[in-house]
């Protein structure tokens, strides 16, 4: 957990205005998270553009680099490139709580904000649900295009019912008959 202290942003020492901070995310970062089954290795650069105001702190995250994933098809490891843009807003209030997924409330005497968990979640959300090695992506695209149009939808009424309805003359009100002639 001491390692994650490197991701503390001491907001109390910054004056109002724009500030830029850089963090490096590597294999050790991912090992710090116990529930990590998706990513174990990676090399990413995180740039945080912090804009401190009177009542709010705005943080723009730009994360760029690669993570090591395991292919769902071949179980081979491969590097997956990531480029992530996220925005988080910290508002000053009476207590610390999460208001929305992008808005947090902090107290005025909060000395620092640890962004490690936020960075970790941004990376996890950017990983595709279907992890396919680049060697198999072309094959996957071909399989998906071949499978298009294979679904056939049937009307719940049988063809015989439709034919019998077409043969029967419809009983139409004479007033509607005159309106049909206007078409």
Beta strands, then each sheet from edge to edge (+ up, - down):
strand 1: 8-9
strand 2: 17-25
strand 3: 41-52
strand 4: 56-70
strand 5: 77-92
strand 6: 97-100
strand 7: 103-106
strand 8: 113-114
sheet 1: 1+ 8-
sheet 2: 2+ 3- 4+ 5- 7- 6+
end
